[in-house]
Amino acid sequence: KTEIKSIKCVNAERQGRRVSKVRFEIEMR
């Protein structure tokens, strides 16, 4: 399940739009 999150993180970083949301989820872990 980490691979899927990794891909989402890369997509968010490329878009630069949901990066904050993805970072928030990672910090929540």
CHARMM-style PDB file with segment names, atoms N, HN, CA, C and O in Angstrom:
ATOM      1  N   LYS     1       0.849  -1.204   0.000  1.00  0.00      PROA
ATOM      2  CA  LYS     1       0.000   0.000   0.000  1.00  0.00      PROA
ATOM      3  C   LYS     1       0.888   1.258   0.000  1.00  0.00      PROA
ATOM      4  O   LYS     1       0.385   2.363  -0.201  1.00  0.00      PROA
ATOM      5  N   THR     2       2.154   1.103   0.216  1.00  0.00      PROA
ATOM      6  HN  THR     2       2.562   0.205   0.379  1.00  0.00      PROA
ATOM      7  CA  THR     2       3.009   2.328   0.210  1.00  0.00      PROA
ATOM      8  C   THR     2       3.293   2.731  -1.234  1.00  0.00      PROA
ATOM      9  O   THR     2       3.473   3.914  -1.523  1.00  0.00      PROA
ATOM     10  N   GLU     3       3.334   1.775  -2.123  1.00  0.00      PROA
ATOM     11  HN  GLU     3       3.189   0.814  -1.889  1.00  0.00      PROA
ATOM     12  CA  GLU     3       3.630   2.119  -3.534  1.00  0.00      PROA
ATOM     13  C   GLU     3       2.549   3.050  -4.088  1.00  0.00      PROA
ATOM     14  O   GLU     3       2.847   4.029  -4.771  1.00  0.00      PROA
ATOM     15  N   ILE     4       1.315   2.732  -3.788  1.00  0.00      PROA
ATOM     16  HN  ILE     4       1.073   1.936  -3.233  1.00  0.00      PROA
ATOM     17  CA  ILE     4       0.213   3.579  -4.316  1.00  0.00      PROA
ATOM     18  C   ILE     4       0.366   5.002  -3.763  1.00  0.00      PROA
ATOM     19  O   ILE     4       0.200   5.977  -4.496  1.00  0.00      PROA
ATOM     20  N   LYS     5       0.679   5.114  -2.478  1.00  0.00      PROA
ATOM     21  HN  LYS     5       0.814   4.322  -1.883  1.00  0.00      PROA
ATOM     22  CA  LYS     5       0.816   6.475  -1.884  1.00  0.00      PROA
ATOM     23  C   LYS     5       2.022   7.169  -2.529  1.00  0.00      PROA
ATOM     24  O   LYS     5       2.002   8.380  -2.748  1.00  0.00      PROA
ATOM     25  N   SER     6       3.049   6.410  -2.824  1.00  0.00      PROA
ATOM     26  HN  SER     6       3.065   5.426  -2.646  1.00  0.00      PROA
ATOM     27  CA  SER     6       4.266   7.019  -3.431  1.00  0.00      PROA
ATOM     28  C   SER     6       3.895   7.607  -4.797  1.00  0.00      PROA
ATOM     29  O   SER     6       4.282   8.726  -5.131  1.00  0.00      PROA
ATOM     30  N   ILE     7       3.157   6.847  -5.558  1.00  0.00      PROA
ATOM     31  HN  ILE     7       2.843   5.938  -5.287  1.00  0.00      PROA
ATOM     32  CA  ILE     7       2.754   7.340  -6.899  1.00  0.00      PROA
ATOM     33  C   ILE     7       1.895   8.597  -6.738  1.00  0.00      PROA
ATOM     34  O   ILE     7       2.035   9.557  -7.496  1.00  0.00      PROA
ATOM     35  N   LYS     8       1.016   8.580  -5.755  1.00  0.00      PROA
ATOM     36  HN  LYS     8       0.901   7.800  -5.139  1.00  0.00      PROA
ATOM     37  CA  LYS     8       0.132   9.750  -5.551  1.00  0.00      PROA
ATOM     38  C   LYS     8       0.992  10.952  -5.147  1.00  0.00      PROA
ATOM     39  O   LYS     8       0.747  12.078  -5.581  1.00  0.00      PROA
ATOM     40  N   CYS     9       1.980  10.702  -4.328  1.00  0.00      PROA
ATOM     41  HN  CYS     9       2.179   9.787  -3.976  1.00  0.00      PROA
ATOM     42  CA  CYS     9       2.862  11.798  -3.868  1.00  0.00      PROA
ATOM     43  C   CYS     9       3.575  12.397  -5.083  1.00  0.00      PROA
ATOM     44  O   CYS     9       3.652  13.617  -5.227  1.00  0.00      PROA
ATOM     45  N   VAL    10       4.082  11.549  -5.934  1.00  0.00      PROA
ATOM     46  HN  VAL    10       4.020  10.558  -5.817  1.00  0.00      PROA
ATOM     47  CA  VAL    10       4.804  12.045  -7.129  1.00  0.00      PROA
ATOM     48  C   VAL    10       3.841  12.845  -8.007  1.00  0.00      PROA
ATOM     49  O   VAL    10       4.202  13.905  -8.518  1.00  0.00      PROA
ATOM     50  N   ASN    11       2.649  12.352  -8.178  1.00  0.00      PROA
ATOM     51  HN  ASN    11       2.356  11.491  -7.763  1.00  0.00      PROA
ATOM     52  CA  ASN    11       1.668  13.071  -9.025  1.00  0.00      PROA
ATOM     53  C   ASN    11       1.354  14.427  -8.388  1.00  0.00      PROA
ATOM     54  O   ASN    11       1.299  15.444  -9.080  1.00  0.00      PROA
ATOM     55  N   ALA    12       1.155  14.435  -7.109  1.00  0.00      PROA
ATOM     56  HN  ALA    12       1.200  13.609  -6.547  1.00  0.00      PROA
ATOM     57  CA  ALA    12       0.816  15.702  -6.417  1.00  0.00      PROA
ATOM     58  C   ALA    12       1.990  16.679  -6.545  1.00  0.00      PROA
ATOM     59  O   ALA    12       1.797  17.869  -6.796  1.00  0.00      PROA
ATOM     60  N   GLU    13       3.189  16.164  -6.372  1.00  0.00      PROA
ATOM     61  HN  GLU    13       3.345  15.198  -6.168  1.00  0.00      PROA
ATOM     62  CA  GLU    13       4.361  17.069  -6.465  1.00  0.00      PROA
ATOM     63  C   GLU    13       4.434  17.649  -7.883  1.00  0.00      PROA
ATOM     64  O   GLU    13       4.748  18.826  -8.058  1.00  0.00      PROA
ATOM     65  N   ARG    14       4.155  16.851  -8.854  1.00  0.00      PROA
ATOM     66  HN  ARG    14       3.900  15.895  -8.712  1.00  0.00      PROA
ATOM     67  CA  ARG    14       4.250  17.348 -10.274  1.00  0.00      PROA
ATOM     68  C   ARG    14       3.146  18.383 -10.457  1.00  0.00      PROA
ATOM     69  O   ARG    14       3.378  19.420 -11.078  1.00  0.00      PROA
ATOM     70  N   GLN    15       1.976  18.131  -9.942  1.00  0.00      PROA
ATOM     71  HN  GLN    15       1.788  17.288  -9.438  1.00  0.00      PROA
ATOM     72  CA  GLN    15       0.875  19.101 -10.122  1.00  0.00      PROA
ATOM     73  C   GLN    15       1.100  20.305  -9.206  1.00  0.00      PROA
ATOM     74  O   GLN    15       0.757  21.432  -9.566  1.00  0.00      PROA
ATOM     75  N   GLY    16       1.677  20.070  -8.024  1.00  0.00      PROA
ATOM     76  HN  GLY    16       1.956  19.155  -7.731  1.00  0.00      PROA
ATOM     77  CA  GLY    16       1.915  21.210  -7.121  1.00  0.00      PROA
ATOM     78  C   GLY    16       0.598  21.763  -6.605  1.00  0.00      PROA
ATOM     79  O   GLY    16       0.541  22.917  -6.181  1.00  0.00      PROA
ATOM     80  N   ARG    17      -0.439  20.980  -6.631  1.00  0.00      PROA
ATOM     81  HN  ARG    17      -0.393  20.043  -6.975  1.00  0.00      PROA
ATOM     82  CA  ARG    17      -1.756  21.491  -6.165  1.00  0.00      PROA
ATOM     83  C   ARG    17      -2.166  20.732  -4.902  1.00  0.00      PROA
ATOM     84  O   ARG    17      -2.491  21.354  -3.891  1.00  0.00      PROA
ATOM     85  N   ARG    18      -2.155  19.412  -4.946  1.00  0.00      PROA
ATOM     86  HN  ARG    18      -1.891  18.907  -5.767  1.00  0.00      PROA
ATOM     87  CA  ARG    18      -2.582  18.654  -3.729  1.00  0.00      PROA
ATOM     88  C   ARG    18      -1.331  18.295  -2.918  1.00  0.00      PROA
ATOM     89  O   ARG    18      -1.377  17.382  -2.094  1.00  0.00      PROA
ATOM     90  N   VAL    19      -0.271  18.966  -3.128  1.00  0.00      PROA
ATOM     91  HN  VAL    19      -0.234  19.709  -3.797  1.00  0.00      PROA
ATOM     92  CA  VAL    19       0.958  18.625  -2.361  1.00  0.00      PROA
ATOM     93  C   VAL    19       0.692  18.836  -0.871  1.00  0.00      PROA
ATOM     94  O   VAL    19       1.091  18.023  -0.038  1.00  0.00      PROA
ATOM     95  N   SER    20       0.016  19.932  -0.548  1.00  0.00      PROA
ATOM     96  HN  SER    20      -0.308  20.593  -1.224  1.00  0.00      PROA
ATOM     97  CA  SER    20      -0.238  20.203   0.883  1.00  0.00      PROA
ATOM     98  C   SER    20      -1.112  19.086   1.469  1.00  0.00      PROA
ATOM     99  O   SER    20      -0.869  18.635   2.589  1.00  0.00      PROA
ATOM    100  N   LYS    21      -2.099  18.651   0.741  1.00  0.00      PROA
ATOM    101  HN  LYS    21      -2.297  19.017  -0.168  1.00  0.00      PROA
ATOM    102  CA  LYS    21      -2.997  17.601   1.282  1.00  0.00      PROA
ATOM    103  C   LYS    21      -2.200  16.301   1.443  1.00  0.00      PROA
ATOM    104  O   LYS    21      -2.328  15.619   2.460  1.00  0.00      PROA
ATOM    105  N   VAL    22      -1.403  15.967   0.475  1.00  0.00      PROA
ATOM    106  HN  VAL    22      -1.299  16.520  -0.351  1.00  0.00      PROA
ATOM    107  CA  VAL    22      -0.628  14.709   0.570  1.00  0.00      PROA
ATOM    108  C   VAL    22       0.335  14.812   1.747  1.00  0.00      PROA
ATOM    109  O   VAL    22       0.507  13.848   2.493  1.00  0.00      PROA
ATOM    110  N   ARG    23       0.957  15.960   1.918  1.00  0.00      PROA
ATOM    111  HN  ARG    23       0.817  16.744   1.312  1.00  0.00      PROA
ATOM    112  CA  ARG    23       1.929  16.121   3.037  1.00  0.00      PROA
ATOM    113  C   ARG    23       1.158  16.004   4.349  1.00  0.00      PROA
ATOM    114  O   ARG    23       1.653  15.414   5.310  1.00  0.00      PROA
ATOM    115  N   PHE    24      -0.003  16.542   4.392  1.00  0.00      PROA
ATOM    116  HN  PHE    24      -0.405  17.021   3.611  1.00  0.00      PROA
ATOM    117  CA  PHE    24      -0.782  16.463   5.647  1.00  0.00      PROA
ATOM    118  C   PHE    24      -1.067  14.994   5.982  1.00  0.00      PROA
ATOM    119  O   PHE    24      -0.942  14.577   7.133  1.00  0.00      PROA
ATOM    120  N   GLU    25      -1.444  14.232   4.981  1.00  0.00      PROA
ATOM    121  HN  GLU    25      -1.546  14.571   4.046  1.00  0.00      PROA
ATOM    122  CA  GLU    25      -1.742  12.786   5.241  1.00  0.00      PROA
ATOM    123  C   GLU    25      -0.471  12.084   5.700  1.00  0.00      PROA
ATOM    124  O   GLU    25      -0.524  11.254   6.608  1.00  0.00      PROA
ATOM    125  N   ILE    26       0.646  12.392   5.104  1.00  0.00      PROA
ATOM    126  HN  ILE    26       0.688  13.066   4.366  1.00  0.00      PROA
ATOM    127  CA  ILE    26       1.908  11.720   5.496  1.00  0.00      PROA
ATOM    128  C   ILE    26       2.242  12.106   6.939  1.00  0.00      PROA
ATOM    129  O   ILE    26       2.674  11.264   7.726  1.00  0.00      PROA
ATOM    130  N   GLU    27       2.043  13.373   7.279  1.00  0.00      PROA
ATOM    131  HN  GLU    27       1.692  14.057   6.639  1.00  0.00      PROA
ATOM    132  CA  GLU    27       2.369  13.804   8.657  1.00  0.00      PROA
ATOM    133  C   GLU    27       1.408  13.154   9.646  1.00  0.00      PROA
ATOM    134  O   GLU    27       1.788  12.858  10.778  1.00  0.00      PROA
ATOM    135  N   MET    28       0.198  12.938   9.235  1.00  0.00      PROA
ATOM    136  HN  MET    28      -0.112  13.179   8.315  1.00  0.00      PROA
ATOM    137  CA  MET    28      -0.794  12.306  10.146  1.00  0.00      PROA
ATOM    138  C   MET    28      -0.315  10.897  10.511  1.00  0.00      PROA
ATOM    139  O   MET    28      -0.597  10.408  11.605  1.00  0.00      PROA
ATOM    140  N   ARG    29       0.412  10.245   9.589  1.00  0.00      PROA
ATOM    141  HN  ARG    29       0.640  10.642   8.701  1.00  0.00      PROA
ATOM    142  CA  ARG    29       0.873   8.870   9.876  1.00  0.00      PROA
ATOM    143  C   ARG    29       1.775   8.955  11.057  1.00  0.00      PROA
ATOM    144  OT1 ARG    29       2.301   7.936  11.507  1.00  0.00      PROA
TER     145      ARG     29
END
